[in-house]
Amino acid sequence: MGAIKLLWRHSTWLDRWILALLLGLTCASWAALAQRPAGTRIVVEREGAVLFTATLHETKEVFLDGPAGGITLVVANGAVRVREAGCRDKICVRMAAISRAGEWIACVPNRLIVRVEGAYSERKGYDLLSR
């Protein structure tokens, strides 16, 4: 705690303003991410080819083989997570379960991407490509 007080004492008003701006942007990002709609199905892909799909309303466990030993996916309670992986670091296993549209989990050694699809709200007006 003493180190924080020392840093605060030696910081300028600009340092504090930048810190407040970064904290505000972080909070706004989390709020925007939390407003994504719930997903309806999962899609597992390897190098652009779809290997497996399922709805999030199912309860299922599936093993998908891969170059680094494969992964075991668990679909339950409206979310999907990686339970086991044959890769060395197991980063995909430590990731949280995903359930919202647009979220994904990647197992790079097995070259797998698990993503959640869902209905996105229709935006009204123009985008960058329309006139």
N, C-alpha and C positions, 0 to 999 in steps of 0.2 A: 504494500500500500504506500510505503514511503517513496518508492520509485515513481509512482503515478503522480503523487503530489509534487515531486521534484520536476517531472516533465511538465506538469500544468503550470508551475511557477515560471519556468523558463520558456514557455510557448508565447507566441505573439498573438494578437487579435486575429491575424490572417490564418494562422495555424488552427485556431479554434473555429473560425468560420468554415474552413475547408473540412474539418472534422464533422461539424454539424451538417454540412451539405452532404457529405458521404453517408452519414447515418440516415439522413432523410431519404436519399436515393435508395439505400438498402431497404428501408421500411416500405417505400413505394413499390419496389420490385417484388417483395414478398407479398404485398397486398394484391398486386396484379396477377401473380402466379396462383394465388389462392382462389381467384375468381374463375379459373378455367372450369369448364363443365366436366362432370363425371364421365369417365370413359364407358364405352359399351362393349368393346372387344379388344383382344390382344392379337398382335401379329408378330411372329418371330421370323426374321429374315437372315439369310447368309448370302453375302455378295449379291444382293438384289433379288434373290429367289426366295419366295415365301415357303417356309418349312412347316409352319404350324399356325393355326388360328383357333381361337375359342372366345366365347363370350365371357365377360367378367361375372356373369350370374351363375356360371357353372362352378362345381367343385371338382378339381382335377389335378392330377400330378403326372407330369410327363418328363421323360428323359430324352434329350436331344444329343446325338453323338456329334463330336467335333474333333478337330485336329489336336486339341490339348486335353482330351478325355471326355468332353461333353459336359452338359449341365442338366440339373434337375429343376424344373419349374414347378411351382405350386400356385394354382389359381384357386382362391378361396375368399369368401367374404367380400367380394367385389374388388379384389386387388390381386396382383401377381407379384411374386418374388422369386429369387433364385435361392433354392435351399442348399444345393451342393454343386460344386464345380470341380472339374479335374485339372484346372489350371493351377499354376504355382502360387500366385498372389491372392487369389480368391476375392478380388475387389468387388466383383458383381454380387457375391454372397453377402458382403457387408453393407450393400446398398439397401435402403428402405424399400418396402413394398410400394408399388406404383398403382394408381387407380384413376388418375385424371387424364383427360384427352391431351395428347402431346408429350406426356412423360415417357421416358425410355430408360432402359438398362442395357449396357453394352458389355459383352464378354469378348474382349479383344483377342485373347489367345485362341478362342474357339470361333472367332469371326462371326459372332451372333449379335443381333440387335433385337431386343424385346421392346415393342412400343405399344402404347395404348392409343386406340382410335376412338373417336366419339364425335358427336354432333357439335360443330362450332356454330355460334350464332351468326346469322346473316348480317353482314355490315351493309348499311345503306349509304349511298353516296358514291363518290368516285375513289378509285385507288390510283396508284401511280401510273398504271398502264392504260387506263381508259380516258376518253375525252368527254 
